[in-house]
Amino acid sequence: IPESVRVIEDNAFRQSVSITYLLFASNSRLEKIGENAFRDCTGLLATVTIPSSLVDLGVSAFEGSTFQSLLFEKNSQLLTISNRAFYAVPIQTELTIPSSVKVIGISAFSYTKTFFTLSFESNSNLEIIDSYAFKAWQSGCCSFTGGISGIVTFPASLKVISSGAFEYCFSLKTVQFEANSMLQTIRSRAFAMAYNSGISSITFPPSLELIESQAFDKSA
C-alpha cells in the first residue's frame, strides 16, 4: 500500500483470497482502515505490520484472515482496537499492544485457534479490555485450543477486564498487575473455564473493588 494512501474504505479487499502479502510503505500516512477491509483474506501469509499513523481501525477489519504474526510500528497513534478486528486470525507469536491503545474491543482477538503470548508497551494507556477480547476457541463441550499462554502482566492504567475476556485460555498460567494498578473491576467469567490446567498464580491489586460472579469459574 503506497504511503500516499490515507483511507482504505469498508470492504475494500474483503475475501481477496489471492493476496499473499500485505505491506504498508515506510512513512505511511494511512489513517483509517474501514470495516471488513481485509476480512477473510485467507491467502495472507507471514507478518502484517500496522503503520504508526493509523488512528481508526474498523470493526472486523482483518477478521478471518490468515497471517500469523501481527506487529504495530513504534509510536502508534491507534486508540482503539475495534470489535472483532482480528477475530480468528491465527497469531502464533508474541502480540504487543501499543501504549496508545485505550480500549481493546469485543472479541478483538478471540477464536485464534493458536497460542500466543501477550504483552503491553511501557507507559500503556490501556483502560478497558472488553468482553471476549481474547476468548479461546471452543469446539464441543470441553474442547478448547489457542488463546493466551504463559504470563500476562497487565498495565497499571487498566481499569476493567470485561466478561469472558480470557475465557477458555487454559494455557494462561500467571496473571500479574503492574505497581500502582488502577484496576477496579473483573467482570463475570473473565478468566473462566480453563479446564486443562488453569491459572496457578495471581495477586490482586489493592485498587480492585469488584470481582463478579464466576470470574474465575473452573480456572484453577
Backbone as CSV, one residue per row, in Angstrom:
resi,resn,N_x,N_y,N_z,CA_x,CA_y,CA_z,C_x,C_y,C_z
1,ILE,0.862,-1.184,0.000,0.000,0.000,0.000,0.900,1.237,0.000
2,PRO,0.801,2.115,-1.003,1.698,3.272,-1.074,1.488,4.259,0.069
3,GLU,2.538,5.020,0.367,2.489,5.938,1.505,1.466,7.046,1.320
4,SER,1.049,7.317,0.110,0.080,8.379,-0.166,-1.337,8.046,0.291
5,VAL,-1.635,6.758,0.471,-2.999,6.341,0.835,-3.286,6.696,2.284
6,ARG,-4.388,7.424,2.495,-4.792,7.814,3.845,-5.978,6.998,4.363
7,VAL,-6.802,6.504,3.454,-8.009,5.761,3.847,-8.163,4.516,2.977
8,ILE,-8.416,3.386,3.641,-8.855,2.167,2.962,-10.290,1.938,3.405
9,GLU,-11.221,2.034,2.495,-12.630,2.057,2.868,-13.176,0.659,3.182
10,ASP,-14.404,0.639,3.708,-15.076,-0.598,4.082,-15.061,-1.599,2.922
11,ASN,-14.761,-2.841,3.252,-14.844,-3.961,2.299,-13.896,-3.848,1.105
12,ALA,-12.897,-2.988,1.194,-12.031,-2.720,0.038,-11.368,-3.974,-0.518
13,PHE,-10.873,-4.844,0.346,-10.187,-6.064,-0.094,-10.847,-7.310,0.489
14,ARG,-12.076,-7.207,0.883,-12.754,-8.336,1.529,-12.739,-9.580,0.633
15,GLN,-12.362,-10.703,1.223,-12.328,-12.006,0.560,-11.433,-12.004,-0.683
16,SER,-10.397,-11.182,-0.657,-9.405,-11.207,-1.746,-8.402,-12.308,-1.440
17,VAL,-8.765,-13.522,-1.772,-8.020,-14.695,-1.322,-6.683,-14.865,-2.046
18,SER,-6.473,-14.154,-3.132,-5.215,-14.282,-3.862,-4.104,-13.400,-3.302
19,ILE,-4.436,-12.487,-2.395,-3.410,-11.650,-1.770,-2.615,-12.504,-0.782
20,THR,-1.305,-12.558,-0.963,-0.470,-13.374,-0.070,0.350,-12.538,0.905
21,TYR,0.690,-11.302,0.531,1.461,-10.439,1.419,0.841,-9.053,1.438
22,LEU,0.815,-8.462,2.621,0.290,-7.109,2.784,1.372,-6.245,3.412
23,LEU,1.858,-5.284,2.638,2.931,-4.417,3.101,2.512,-2.959,2.970
24,PHE,2.699,-2.214,4.041,2.460,-0.777,4.007,3.799,-0.068,3.825
25,ALA,3.833,0.924,2.955,5.080,1.631,2.659,5.652,2.282,3.910
26,SER,6.973,2.352,3.962,7.595,3.104,5.044,7.132,4.557,4.950
27,ASN,7.020,5.203,6.091,6.488,6.572,6.144,5.035,6.646,5.672
28,SER,4.309,5.551,5.867,2.894,5.518,5.505,2.132,6.624,6.218
29,ARG,1.153,7.199,5.501,0.287,8.222,6.080,-1.135,7.690,6.300
30,LEU,-1.259,6.384,6.285,-2.573,5.761,6.441,-3.187,6.113,7.791
31,GLU,-4.436,6.590,7.763,-5.137,6.988,8.980,-6.314,6.086,9.318
32,LYS,-6.903,5.475,8.296,-8.111,4.682,8.545,-8.125,3.414,7.710
33,ILE,-8.452,2.295,8.371,-8.787,1.046,7.702,-10.246,0.772,8.025
34,GLY,-11.100,0.713,7.024,-12.533,0.588,7.242,-12.986,-0.788,7.688
35,GLU,-14.270,-0.891,7.968,-14.864,-2.143,8.413,-14.718,-3.223,7.332
36,ASN,-14.325,-4.408,7.753,-14.204,-5.578,6.861,-13.219,-5.365,5.712
37,ALA,-12.330,-4.399,5.838,-11.463,-4.029,4.719,-10.622,-5.193,4.206
38,PHE,-10.100,-6.004,5.125,-9.278,-7.168,4.746,-9.876,-8.447,5.330
39,ARG,-11.172,-8.454,5.507,-11.827,-9.621,6.109,-11.737,-10.839,5.184
40,ASP,-11.431,-11.974,5.791,-11.400,-13.259,5.086,-10.439,-13.262,3.900
41,CYS,-9.315,-12.600,4.069,-8.230,-12.710,3.088,-7.418,-13.941,3.460
42,THR,-7.887,-15.074,3.017,-7.371,-16.353,3.511,-6.077,-16.796,2.830
43,GLY,-5.536,-15.964,1.947,-4.237,-16.267,1.367,-3.091,-15.526,2.026
44,LEU,-3.420,-14.611,2.946,-2.380,-13.802,3.578,-1.425,-14.665,4.399
45,LEU,-0.117,-14.395,4.255,0.918,-15.148,4.946,1.779,-14.218,5.791
46,ALA,2.605,-14.842,6.619,3.683,-14.145,7.341,3.159,-13.049,8.252
47,THR,3.764,-11.849,8.158,3.542,-10.783,9.135,2.809,-9.602,8.517
48,VAL,1.871,-9.044,9.281,1.261,-7.767,8.920,1.707,-6.739,9.959
49,THR,2.248,-5.628,9.486,2.703,-4.558,10.369,1.808,-3.342,10.171
50,ILE,1.146,-2.931,11.243,0.221,-1.800,11.186,1.012,-0.499,11.316
51,PRO,0.864,0.437,10.362,1.658,1.667,10.417,1.300,2.549,11.612
52,SER,2.275,3.303,12.074,2.091,4.135,13.273,1.085,5.250,13.061
53,SER,0.847,5.635,11.817,-0.071,6.730,11.510,-1.537,6.357,11.680
54,LEU,-1.841,5.045,11.767,-3.236,4.599,11.805,-3.931,5.057,13.085
55,VAL,-5.105,5.692,12.903,-5.903,6.180,14.023,-7.190,5.380,14.165
56,ASP,-7.784,4.983,13.046,-9.107,4.356,13.023,-9.016,2.974,12.384
57,LEU,-9.214,1.939,13.189,-9.222,0.554,12.719,-10.640,0.023,12.818
58,GLY,-11.261,-0.261,11.672,-12.677,-0.603,11.644,-13.018,-1.961,12.206
59,VAL,-14.297,-2.122,12.536,-14.821,-3.389,13.028,-14.544,-4.486,12.006
60,SER,-14.038,-5.615,12.491,-13.770,-6.801,11.651,-12.806,-6.514,10.505
61,ALA,-11.919,-5.562,10.690,-11.018,-5.136,9.612,-10.215,-6.287,9.028
62,PHE,-9.734,-7.189,9.892,-8.920,-8.325,9.431,-9.548,-9.659,9.844
63,GLU,-10.781,-9.657,10.236,-11.414,-10.882,10.714,-11.277,-12.022,9.701
64,GLY,-10.863,-13.176,10.213,-10.803,-14.368,9.384,-9.638,-14.440,8.421
65,SER,-8.748,-13.451,8.432,-7.561,-13.521,7.585,-6.528,-14.445,8.223
66,THR,-5.493,-14.816,7.471,-4.687,-15.961,7.887,-3.222,-15.668,8.167
67,PHE,-2.831,-14.394,8.243,-1.439,-14.111,8.615,-1.188,-14.557,10.050
68,GLN,0.062,-14.846,10.385,0.367,-15.488,11.655,1.144,-14.616,12.635
69,SER,1.492,-13.411,12.208,2.226,-12.507,13.087,1.711,-11.092,12.872
70,LEU,1.468,-10.387,13.979,0.928,-9.030,13.921,1.836,-8.090,14.704
71,LEU,2.288,-7.043,14.024,3.138,-6.045,14.655,2.522,-4.666,14.495
72,PHE,2.805,-3.802,15.456,2.428,-2.397,15.369,3.714,-1.576,15.369
73,GLU,3.829,-0.653,14.426,5.009,0.200,14.406,5.124,1.004,15.693
74,LYS,6.342,1.359,16.046,6.566,2.188,17.228,5.900,3.547,17.052
75,ASN,5.555,4.154,18.176,4.894,5.464,18.192,3.514,5.422,17.541
76,SER,2.838,4.294,17.716,1.491,4.132,17.184,0.544,5.189,17.747
77,GLN,-0.384,5.628,16.892,-1.401,6.597,17.301,-2.769,5.944,17.506
78,LEU,-2.821,4.642,17.375,-4.091,3.919,17.464,-4.650,3.966,18.882
79,LEU,-5.928,4.363,19.018,-6.558,4.478,20.334,-7.418,3.274,20.681
80,THR,-8.047,2.674,19.674,-8.969,1.561,19.913,-8.703,0.433,18.926
81,ILE,-8.590,-0.786,19.446,-8.600,-1.974,18.589,-10.056,-2.430,18.565
82,SER,-10.718,-2.203,17.464,-12.169,-2.320,17.382,-12.665,-3.756,17.537
83,ASN,-13.975,-3.866,17.745,-14.610,-5.163,17.900,-14.273,-6.087,16.722
84,ARG,-13.845,-7.282,17.039,-13.579,-8.350,16.071,-12.529,-7.959,15.025
85,ALA,-11.699,-6.990,15.341,-10.714,-6.507,14.367,-9.814,-7.623,13.849
86,PHE,-9.397,-8.534,14.762,-8.505,-9.639,14.387,-9.115,-10.973,14.805
87,TYR,-10.415,-11.039,14.794,-11.139,-12.253,15.179,-10.714,-13.427,14.291
88,ALA,-10.341,-14.526,14.929,-9.981,-15.776,14.252,-8.730,-15.662,13.382
89,VAL,-7.910,-14.654,13.619,-6.614,-14.573,12.936,-5.623,-15.454,13.709
90,PRO,-4.944,-16.385,13.056,-4.130,-17.388,13.772,-2.752,-16.879,14.200
91,ILE,-2.730,-15.897,15.084,-1.471,-15.331,15.579,-0.687,-16.405,16.332
92,GLN,0.603,-16.543,16.013,1.409,-17.601,16.621,2.653,-17.079,17.318
93,THR,2.768,-15.784,17.456,3.942,-15.197,18.098,3.487,-14.257,19.205
94,GLU,4.428,-13.536,19.779,4.063,-12.567,20.808,3.274,-11.420,20.196
95,LEU,2.221,-11.023,20.884,1.427,-9.866,20.493,1.688,-8.748,21.495
96,THR,2.172,-7.609,21.005,2.444,-6.472,21.877,1.470,-5.348,21.545
97,ILE,0.701,-4.928,22.541,-0.296,-3.876,22.349,0.372,-2.517,22.499
98,PRO,0.192,-1.611,21.524,0.831,-0.297,21.608,0.374,0.504,22.830
99,SER,1.250,1.370,23.314,0.937,2.157,24.513,-0.204,3.145,24.274
100,SER,-0.453,3.504,23.021,-1.508,4.468,22.693,-2.913,3.904,22.871
101,VAL,-3.065,2.584,22.812,-4.387,1.949,22.820,-5.054,2.077,24.189
102,LYS,-6.303,2.563,24.188,-7.071,2.705,25.424,-8.122,1.604,25.595
103,VAL,-8.602,1.076,24.473,-9.658,0.057,24.521,-9.325,-1.072,23.549
104,ILE,-9.424,-2.303,24.053,-9.389,-3.487,23.196,-10.823,-3.989,23.126
105,GLY,-11.409,-3.963,21.940,-12.837,-4.177,21.772,-13.303,-5.607,21.923
106,ILE,-14.622,-5.766,21.811,-15.279,-7.062,21.960,-14.739,-8.054,20.920
107,SER,-14.280,-9.195,21.395,-13.794,-10.286,20.536,-12.691,-9.849,19.578
108,ALA,-11.919,-8.849,19.966,-10.889,-8.304,19.075,-9.884,-9.351,18.621
109,PHE,-9.496,-10.246,19.540,-8.510,-11.283,19.232,-9.023,-12.673,19.603
110,SER,-10.306,-12.859,19.654,-10.831,-14.156,20.092,-10.828,-15.173,18.956
111,TYR,-10.918,-16.459,19.366,-11.026,-17.593,18.445,-9.850,-17.677,17.479
112,THR,-8.652,-17.468,17.993,-7.473,-17.563,17.133,-7.139,-18.997,16.749
113,LYS,-7.488,-19.952,17.588,-7.160,-21.376,17.431,-5.657,-21.634,17.558
114,THR,-4.891,-20.619,17.879,-3.439,-20.754,18.051,-3.054,-20.135,19.383
115,PHE,-1.855,-20.488,19.871,-1.356,-19.972,21.134,-0.389,-18.813,20.887
116,PHE,-0.501,-17.776,21.695,0.429,-16.659,21.592,0.549,-15.972,22.946
117,THR,1.655,-15.258,23.128,1.859,-14.525,24.374,1.422,-13.070,24.188
118,LEU,1.076,-12.444,25.292,0.529,-11.090,25.266,1.358,-10.174,26.153
119,SER,1.755,-9.041,25.589,2.467,-8.034,26.373,1.974,-6.649,25.988
120,PHE,2.390,-5.672,26.767,1.952,-4.292,26.566,3.169,-3.376,26.570
121,GLU,3.193,-2.412,25.655,4.285,-1.451,25.657,4.326,-0.700,26.978
122,SER,5.509,-0.253,27.351,5.650,0.537,28.575,4.854,1.834,28.450
123,ASN,4.460,2.363,29.594,3.649,3.587,29.651,2.315,3.434,28.931
124,SER,1.746,2.254,29.058,0.470,1.956,28.422,-0.647,2.856,28.934
125,ASN,-1.591,3.177,28.028,-2.787,3.942,28.376,-4.038,3.074,28.377
126,LEU,-3.863,1.770,28.300,-4.999,0.859,28.211,-5.892,0.963,29.447
127,GLU,-7.204,1.113,29.215,-8.164,1.227,30.312,-9.178,0.080,30.342
128,ILE,-9.550,-0.422,29.166,-10.605,-1.434,29.101,-10.196,-2.575,28.168
129,ILE,-10.313,-3.798,28.678,-10.275,-4.991,27.833,-11.711,-5.484,27.785
130,ASP,-12.346,-5.367,26.648,-13.782,-5.607,26.541,-14.106,-7.101,26.475
131,SER,-15.386,-7.396,26.439,-15.875,-8.769,26.531,-15.302,-9.665,25.437
132,TYR,-14.852,-10.846,25.845,-14.376,-11.911,24.954,-13.184,-11.487,24.097
133,ALA,-12.466,-10.466,24.509,-11.381,-9.912,23.693,-10.359,-10.960,23.282
134,PHE,-10.047,-11.886,24.201,-9.032,-12.917,23.922,-9.588,-14.320,24.167
135,LYS,-10.875,-14.477,24.076,-11.506,-15.772,24.332,-10.948,-16.826,23.390
136,ALA,-10.591,-17.975,23.935,-10.012,-19.052,23.120,-11.101,-19.805,22.361
137,TRP,-10.661,-20.542,21.354,-11.564,-21.322,20.534,-12.136,-22.495,21.313
138,GLN,-13.443,-22.702,21.212,-14.108,-23.838,21.843,-14.755,-24.690,20.762
139,SER,-14.429,-25.970,20.766,-15.074,-26.901,19.847,-15.650,-28.039,20.676
140,GLY,-16.949,-28.088,20.758,-17.578,-29.096,21.591,-17.694,-28.648,23.033
141,CYS,-18.138,-29.559,23.872,-18.424,-29.238,25.270,-17.194,-28.810,26.049
142,CYS,-16.136,-29.586,26.004,-14.971,-29.339,26.861,-13.668,-29.378,26.076
143,SER,-13.699,-28.988,24.826,-12.502,-28.999,23.996,-12.150,-27.576,23.578
144,PHE,-10.926,-27.155,23.892,-10.514,-25.784,23.627,-9.123,-25.784,23.007
145,THR,-8.835,-24.740,22.252,-7.489,-24.598,21.724,-7.196,-23.123,21.490
146,GLY,-5.918,-22.781,21.582,-5.486,-21.422,21.312,-5.676,-20.475,22.480
147,GLY,-5.433,-19.196,22.206,-5.570,-18.167,23.219,-4.230,-17.800,23.841
148,ILE,-4.305,-17.016,24.889,-3.119,-16.503,25.561,-2.431,-17.605,26.352
149,SER,-1.113,-17.628,26.294,-0.347,-18.607,27.059,0.693,-17.908,27.925
150,GLY,1.160,-18.635,28.948,2.255,-18.141,29.776,1.847,-17.115,30.806
151,ILE,2.585,-16.010,30.844,2.421,-14.969,31.855,1.892,-13.693,31.196
152,VAL,0.924,-13.061,31.836,0.455,-11.746,31.388,0.605,-10.755,32.531
153,THR,1.242,-9.636,32.233,1.361,-8.549,33.210,0.544,-7.376,32.693
154,PHE,-0.533,-7.084,33.381,-1.427,-6.021,32.936,-0.901,-4.652,33.351
155,PRO,-1.053,-3.650,32.463,-0.532,-2.317,32.769,-1.292,-1.632,33.901
156,ALA,-0.627,-0.712,34.560,-1.220,-0.017,35.707,-2.462,0.764,35.322
157,SER,-2.554,1.194,34.092,-3.670,2.022,33.629,-4.983,1.258,33.490
158,LEU,-4.923,-0.066,33.422,-6.118,-0.880,33.170,-7.114,-0.767,34.317
159,LYS,-8.394,-0.506,33.955,-9.446,-0.343,34.958,-10.479,-1.464,34.949
160,VAL,-10.764,-2.021,33.776,-11.819,-3.032,33.671,-11.369,-4.188,32.778
161,ILE,-11.538,-5.416,33.295,-11.410,-6.623,32.480,-12.827,-7.172,32.350
162,SER,-13.375,-7.133,31.164,-14.801,-7.396,30.961,-15.121,-8.885,30.862
163,SER,-16.401,-9.166,30.749,-16.912,-10.540,30.786,-16.276,-11.412,29.712
164,GLY,-15.786,-12.563,30.127,-15.254,-13.551,29.202,-14.002,-13.141,28.460
165,ALA,-13.325,-12.110,28.932,-12.186,-11.559,28.193,-11.106,-12.591,27.909
166,PHE,-10.856,-13.493,28.876,-9.824,-14.528,28.714,-10.423,-15.919,28.937
167,GLU,-11.694,-16.057,28.667,-12.385,-17.323,28.869,-11.767,-18.431,28.019
168,TYR,-11.601,-19.609,28.626,-11.052,-20.810,27.988,-9.559,-20.723,27.669
169,CYS,-8.859,-19.711,28.152,-7.409,-19.615,27.909,-6.679,-20.536,28.885
170,PHE,-6.705,-21.832,28.603,-6.212,-22.807,29.576,-4.691,-22.825,29.679
171,SER,-3.977,-22.167,28.764,-2.519,-22.108,28.858,-2.018,-20.842,29.541
172,LEU,-2.934,-20.015,30.003,-2.552,-18.837,30.771,-2.248,-19.274,32.198
173,LYS,-0.998,-19.113,32.627,-0.562,-19.661,33.907,-0.464,-18.620,35.034
174,THR,-0.001,-17.419,34.684,0.257,-16.414,35.712,-0.312,-15.072,35.279
175,VAL,-1.035,-14.443,36.195,-1.610,-13.118,35.951,-0.991,-12.133,36.934
176,GLN,-0.405,-11.074,36.392,0.254,-10.074,37.229,-0.278,-8.680,36.890
177,PHE,-0.099,-7.774,37.842,-0.508,-6.390,37.629,0.657,-5.478,37.986
178,GLU,0.892,-4.480,37.158,1.966,-3.541,37.438,1.728,-2.801,38.752
179,ALA,2.807,-2.302,39.321,2.696,-1.481,40.532,1.789,-0.285,40.259
180,ASN,1.079,0.145,41.291,0.156,1.282,41.193,-1.011,1.014,40.243
181,SER,-1.389,-0.249,40.153,-2.512,-0.628,39.307,-3.779,0.125,39.694
182,MET,-4.567,0.504,38.660,-5.847,1.188,38.865,-7.032,0.264,38.590
183,LEU,-6.773,-1.040,38.506,-7.842,-1.989,38.199,-8.961,-1.898,39.234
184,GLN,-10.211,-1.781,38.733,-11.366,-1.674,39.614,-12.296,-2.880,39.537
185,THR,-12.427,-3.448,38.335,-13.458,-4.471,38.141,-12.957,-5.628,37.278
186,ILE,-13.241,-6.854,37.737,-13.077,-8.055,36.921,-14.480,-8.634,36.754
187,ARG,-14.982,-8.611,35.549,-16.372,-8.986,35.325,-16.547,-10.501,35.166
188,SER,-17.812,-10.915,35.093,-18.164,-12.332,35.101,-17.444,-13.112,34.009
189,ARG,-16.917,-14.255,34.395,-16.283,-15.219,33.504,-15.054,-14.664,32.780
190,ALA,-14.472,-13.621,33.321,-13.304,-13.007,32.675,-12.179,-14.005,32.444
191,PHE,-11.966,-14.906,33.422,-10.894,-15.912,33.316,-11.458,-17.314,33.516
192,ALA,-12.694,-17.520,33.140,-13.389,-18.762,33.475,-13.011,-19.926,32.560
193,MET,-13.218,-21.124,33.102,-13.238,-22.376,32.351,-11.911,-22.764,31.718
194,ALA,-10.818,-22.516,32.384,-9.524,-23.006,31.900,-9.340,-24.436,32.410
195,TYR,-10.087,-25.353,31.851,-10.199,-26.713,32.367,-8.866,-27.451,32.524
196,ASN,-8.050,-27.433,31.487,-6.916,-28.365,31.426,-5.857,-28.122,32.483
197,SER,-5.621,-26.881,32.840,-4.590,-26.605,33.843,-4.972,-25.410,34.693
198,GLY,-5.139,-24.260,34.042,-5.624,-23.107,34.780,-4.540,-22.223,35.348
199,ILE,-4.988,-21.106,35.891,-4.080,-20.114,36.447,-3.507,-20.622,37.762
200,SER,-2.192,-20.584,37.877,-1.536,-21.069,39.094,-1.134,-19.931,40.020
201,SER,-1.099,-18.699,39.502,-0.660,-17.584,40.336,-1.332,-16.283,39.898
202,ILE,-1.921,-15.597,40.883,-2.488,-14.272,40.645,-2.479,-13.498,41.964
203,THR,-2.031,-12.259,41.906,-2.052,-11.377,43.077,-2.867,-10.157,42.718
204,PHE,-3.962,-9.957,43.429,-4.861,-8.857,43.101,-4.328,-7.530,43.630
205,PRO,-4.477,-6.449,42.846,-4.019,-5.137,43.305,-4.967,-4.548,44.350
206,PRO,-4.484,-3.676,45.215,-5.334,-3.082,46.254,-6.422,-2.172,45.713
207,SER,-6.332,-1.769,44.477,-7.344,-0.902,43.864,-8.626,-1.650,43.513
208,LEU,-8.568,-2.995,43.461,-9.688,-3.797,42.978,-10.894,-3.679,43.903
209,GLU,-12.081,-3.379,43.306,-13.304,-3.179,44.074,-14.338,-4.279,43.873
210,LEU,-14.351,-4.917,42.683,-15.412,-5.870,42.373,-14.881,-7.029,41.535
211,ILE,-15.159,-8.256,42.007,-14.936,-9.473,41.227,-16.308,-10.109,41.036
212,GLU,-16.789,-10.134,39.817,-18.152,-10.591,39.581,-18.263,-12.114,39.602
213,SER,-19.517,-12.566,39.588,-19.845,-13.983,39.647,-19.132,-14.767,38.546
214,GLN,-18.561,-15.902,38.926,-17.910,-16.858,38.028,-16.697,-16.265,37.277
215,ALA,-16.136,-15.228,37.805,-14.991,-14.584,37.129,-13.852,-15.564,36.890
216,PHE,-13.647,-16.495,37.834,-12.579,-17.484,37.720,-13.135,-18.910,37.783
217,ASP,-14.347,-19.088,37.324,-15.006,-20.384,37.376,-14.184,-21.464,36.671
218,LYS,-13.852,-22.517,37.410,-13.101,-23.671,36.884,-11.774,-23.273,36.249
219,SER,-11.137,-22.271,36.774,-9.891,-21.802,36.153,-8.665,-22.174,36.967
220,ALA,-8.817,-22.911,38.029,-7.648,-23.272,38.845,-7.713,-24.753,39.193
